[in-house]
Amino acid sequence: MKSRIYIIALLSCLLASSVFAAPPIAVKDYVALRKKIATKVTLSTIKAEPRSYQGKVIEIKGMLTGSLSSSQGAVVIISTDDGSYSLAADSPPTQTPGAQLACLVKIGERSTLSLSDLRLVACTYLAELEPRRPEVKPENAAPTTVRANPPRGPESRGVTTNHITGEELVAVYKKAIKRFNSRLSERQADTIARSVIGFSLRYKLDARLVCAVILAESHFRIEATSRSGAQGLGQLMPSTAAGLGVDDAYDPVQNIYGSVRYVKGMLDRMSGNKKWNELTWYDLSLALAAYNAGPNAVRKHGGVPPYKETQNYVRRVTSIYKQLCGVK
C-alpha cells in the first residue's frame, strides 16, 4: 500500500534514518558532526534552489517554540529570524520551549521554497556552541541607567509569549473535535487531532483552517460518503485521493494527510505561492472554491465559480474559520 510509505506516523517524510537522539548532544560531538556532514549555505540560497540541496545537511539556529509527538515520531518547531521550520524527528525533545538550539537538519526530497520537508539529525544548545563574551566597560564609563518601565515585549503587539506543549494543544483540539462529533471514540478524536495539527505543521497551514474544511465537508464523520462519491473526513474524490497517494480515504490519518496537501496545493496554486502571512481573504476564497469545484473551474470563471454549491461552501468554510479564529 503505497500511501503507508508516505504516512508513517504523523508527518514522516520518506527520509533516510537519522542519528537524532532526543537530548541535545555535547558541543564537541556536534561540532565534529557538523564538520563531517554539513554544507555551509544560507537559508535564502537554499530557498532559491531547493532541489539543488535535497539530501544535504545544513545548520539552522533558533528557538524551540513547540513540538508534537506520537507513538511513531515527532515534529520539532524551530523559530528563526526569517521564519519557523518544522523538523521531523525520531522522538520529541527533552528540553522545554524557549531553548535556543543549533540544529543539523537534512533537506528532504520534497522540500519546496518553504523548506517543508526537513528532518532533525542532531542539535546542541546554542549558548554552549556560541558563548557570549562578557562586556567589559571602560573604567570611567558612565553608570548604566535602569529604566523603571521597560518597553513591553510582543504582548503589546497582540502576540503572546506563553508556550503550550504539544500534548496540551492536542487536548484542546481533541475536545473541540469531540464537540463537533460526539460519536467519535476517545481514540478516534485523538488520532484526528494529532493528524490535523501534525500535517498542518508539516505543510505550514493553520490547523483551524483544516478543522473548518473538515467540519464543512463531513462534520468530522470518518465514514462520510457524498452522493458524488467523495469520501471520508475531507471528502476526497477517489481520483483526487489516488493522486495524493491516499489508498484508503476512510482512514482518518490518510484522509487528513491528503486533505491538508490538497488545501495547501490549492492555496499555492491560486495565490501564486504566497507565504501564509501574505495571503488575503480573496486568496483563501479562491483556494476553497478550487477545493470544492476544482482549479479548472476557478480558472475558467476568473474567480469563484457561479455555482450555488461552491459559493455557499466558500462562505461556510470562511465563516467557520473566522469563528475558530475569533475574527468577526
C-alpha positions in Angstrom: 0.0 0.0 0.0 1.9 3.0 -1.3 0.4 5.6 0.9 1.5 3.8 4.0 5.1 4.8 2.9 4.0 8.4 2.9 2.2 8.3 6.2 4.4 6.5 8.7 3.1 8.3 11.8 2.1 11.9 11.6 4.4 13.6 9.4 7.1 11.2 8.2 8.8 12.3 5.0 10.4 9.4 3.1 13.8 10.3 4.5 16.7 8.1 5.4 17.0 7.1 9.0 18.7 9.8 11.2 21.0 9.7 14.1 18.9 12.1 16.1 18.6 11.4 19.9 16.1 13.5 21.9 18.6 15.3 24.2 21.0 17.8 22.7 24.4 16.3 22.2 27.6 17.6 23.6 29.1 20.6 21.8 32.3 18.8 20.8 30.3 16.0 19.2 28.0 18.4 17.5 31.0 20.4 16.1 32.6 17.2 14.8 29.4 16.0 13.2 28.8 19.4 11.6 32.3 19.4 10.1 31.8 16.0 8.7 28.3 16.2 7.2 27.0 19.8 7.0 27.0 22.1 4.0 27.7 25.7 4.6 25.0 27.7 2.9 22.4 30.3 3.8 18.7 29.5 4.0 18.0 32.2 1.4 20.3 30.4 -1.0 18.6 27.1 -0.4 15.1 28.5 -0.9 16.2 29.9 -4.2 17.1 26.4 -5.5 15.8 23.8 -3.0 16.2 20.9 -5.4 19.9 21.5 -5.6 20.2 20.8 -1.9 18.0 17.8 -1.5 19.7 15.2 0.7 22.2 17.8 2.1 22.6 18.6 5.8 22.5 22.2 6.8 22.6 24.1 10.1 19.6 26.0 11.5 19.8 28.1 14.6 16.8 29.3 16.5 14.4 28.9 19.4 12.5 25.8 20.2 8.9 27.0 20.2 6.9 23.8 20.2 6.8 20.1 19.5 4.3 17.3 18.8 4.7 13.7 19.3 3.0 10.4 18.6 4.0 6.8 19.2 5.8 6.7 15.9 7.6 10.0 15.7 7.7 13.7 16.5 7.8 17.2 15.0 10.0 19.9 16.4 9.3 23.6 15.7 12.3 25.9 15.5 11.8 29.6 15.0 14.5 31.8 13.4 14.7 35.4 12.4 13.3 34.6 8.9 10.5 32.2 9.9 9.6 28.9 11.6 10.6 25.5 10.5 9.0 22.1 11.4 11.6 19.3 11.7 10.6 15.7 11.7 12.3 13.7 14.4 12.5 10.2 15.8 11.5 11.4 19.3 10.3 14.6 21.0 12.9 17.0 22.5 13.6 16.8 26.2 14.3 20.5 26.5 11.4 23.0 27.2 10.1 25.6 24.7 12.3 28.7 24.7 15.6 26.9 24.5 18.0 28.3 21.9 19.3 25.5 19.7 21.7 24.9 16.9 20.3 22.1 14.7 21.8 20.0 11.9 18.9 19.4 9.5 18.6 17.1 6.5 16.7 18.5 3.5 14.2 16.0 2.1 13.3 15.2 -1.4 10.0 17.0 -1.3 11.3 20.3 0.1 9.9 23.3 -1.8 10.6 27.0 -1.5 9.2 26.9 2.1 11.6 24.0 3.1 8.7 21.9 4.3 10.5 18.5 4.2 13.2 18.7 6.9 14.5 16.1 9.4 16.4 16.8 12.5 19.8 15.0 12.6 21.3 16.4 15.8 21.1 19.5 18.0 23.0 21.2 20.8 22.5 24.3 23.0 23.4 27.5 21.1 24.6 29.2 24.3 27.2 26.4 24.7 28.1 26.4 21.0 28.5 30.2 20.8 29.1 31.5 24.3 28.9 35.3 24.6 31.9 37.1 25.9 31.2 39.3 29.0 31.0 43.0 28.3 34.0 45.0 29.6 33.2 48.6 30.4 35.9 51.3 30.5 36.9 52.3 34.0 35.5 55.8 33.5 32.3 54.8 31.8 29.1 56.4 33.0 26.8 54.3 35.1 24.1 52.4 33.3 20.6 53.9 33.6 17.9 51.5 34.6 14.5 52.1 33.1 11.7 51.9 35.7 9.2 50.9 33.0 11.0 49.0 30.2 9.2 48.7 26.9 6.8 45.8 26.7 7.5 42.8 24.6 5.5 41.0 22.0 2.4 41.0 24.2 1.9 44.7 23.5 1.6 43.9 19.8 -1.0 41.2 20.4 1.4 38.2 20.4 1.5 36.0 23.5 4.8 34.7 24.9 3.0 31.8 26.7 4.1 28.4 25.4 1.8 25.4 25.1 3.1 21.9 24.9 2.2 19.6 22.0 0.1 17.4 24.3 -1.8 20.4 25.6 -2.6 21.5 22.1 -3.7 18.0 21.2 -6.0 18.1 24.2 -7.6 21.4 23.1 -8.2 20.1 19.5 -9.4 16.7 20.7 -12.0 18.4 23.0 -13.3 20.6 20.1 -13.4 17.6 17.7 -15.5 15.6 20.2 -17.8 18.5 20.5 -18.3 18.6 16.7 -18.9 14.9 16.6 -19.7 13.3 19.9 -20.0 9.8 18.4 -16.2 9.7 17.9 -14.3 7.5 20.4 -11.6 9.0 22.5 -9.0 7.2 20.4 -10.5 8.4 17.1 -10.7 12.0 18.3 -7.1 11.8 19.5 -5.9 10.4 16.1 -7.8 13.1 14.2 -6.5 15.9 16.5 -2.9 14.7 16.1 -3.3 14.4 12.4 -4.8 17.8 11.9 -2.1 19.5 14.0 0.7 17.5 12.7 0.0 17.7 9.0 -0.9 21.4 9.3 2.6 22.0 10.8 4.2 19.9 8.1 2.5 21.9 5.3 2.5 25.2 7.1 -1.2 25.7 7.3 -3.4 27.0 10.2 -4.8 23.9 11.8 -8.0 25.9 12.4 -8.5 26.2 8.7 -8.1 22.4 8.3 -10.8 22.0 11.0 -13.1 24.4 9.2 -12.8 22.5 6.0 -13.4 19.1 7.6 -16.3 20.5 9.6 -17.9 21.8 6.5 -17.2 18.7 4.4 -18.1 15.9 6.8 -18.7 17.3 10.3 -15.9 15.0 11.4 -17.6 11.8 10.3 -14.9 9.4 9.3 -17.2 7.2 7.1 -19.0 10.1 5.4 -19.7 9.5 1.7 -21.4 12.0 -0.6 -23.8 11.4 -3.4 -21.0 12.1 -5.9 -18.7 9.6 -4.2 -16.5 11.9 -2.1 -15.1 10.0 0.8 -14.1 10.5 4.4 -13.3 13.5 6.6 -12.1 15.8 3.9 -14.5 14.4 1.3 -11.8 13.4 -1.2 -12.9 12.1 -4.6 -11.3 8.7 -5.4 -9.3 10.1 -8.3 -8.0 13.0 -6.1 -7.2 10.7 -3.3 -5.2 8.4 -5.6 -3.3 11.4 -7.0 -2.3 12.4 -3.5 -1.1 8.9 -2.6 -4.1 8.0 -0.4 -5.4 4.5 -1.0 -7.9 4.4 1.9 -9.8 7.7 2.2 -11.7 6.3 5.1 -8.6 6.0 7.2 -8.5 9.3 9.2 -4.8 9.8 9.1 -4.5 9.2 5.3 -7.6 11.3 4.6 -6.3 14.3 6.6 -2.9 13.9 5.0 -4.5 14.1 1.6 -6.9 16.9 2.5 -4.2 19.1 4.0 -2.0 18.5 1.0 -4.9 19.4 -1.3 -5.8 22.6 0.6 -2.1 23.6 0.5 -1.8 22.8 -3.2 -4.9 24.9 -4.0 -3.6 27.8 -1.8 -0.3 27.8 -3.6 -1.9 27.5 -7.0 -4.5 30.2 -6.5 -2.2 32.7 -4.7 0.9 32.2 -6.8 2.8 30.5 -3.9 2.4 33.3 -1.5 3.6 32.8 2.1 0.9 32.2 4.7 1.3 35.7 6.2 0.9 37.2 2.7 -2.4 35.6 1.9 -5.6 37.6 1.6 -9.2 36.5 2.2 -9.7 36.6 -1.5 -6.8 34.1 -2.0 -8.4 31.9 0.6 -11.8 32.1 -1.1 -10.3 31.0 -4.5 -8.5 28.1 -2.8 -11.7 26.9 -1.1 -13.6 27.2 -4.4 -10.8 25.2 -6.1 -11.0 22.6 -3.3 -14.8 22.3 -3.9 -15.2 22.7 -7.7 -11.7 22.1 -9.0 -9.0 24.6 -10.0 -10.1 24.5 -13.7 -13.5 25.8 -12.8 -11.9 28.7 -10.9 -9.6 29.5 -13.8 -12.4 29.2 -16.3 -14.6 31.8 -14.5 -11.7 34.0 -13.3 -12.8 33.7 -9.7 -15.2 31.8 -7.5 -17.4 29.9 -10.0 -21.1 31.0 -10.2 -22.2 27.7 -8.7 -24.6 28.0 -5.8 -23.0 25.0 -4.0 -19.5 26.3 -4.4 -20.4 29.9 -3.3 -22.2 28.6 -0.3 -19.3 26.3 0.5 -16.8 29.2 0.4 -19.0 31.3 2.7 -19.5 28.4 5.1 -15.8 27.4 5.5 -14.7 31.1 5.7 -17.4 31.7 8.4 -16.3 28.7 10.4 -12.7 29.6 10.1 -13.3 33.1 11.3 -15.3 31.8 14.3 -12.5 29.4 15.2 -10.0 32.3 15.0 -12.2 34.7 16.9 -12.5 37.1 13.9 -15.7 38.9 13.3 
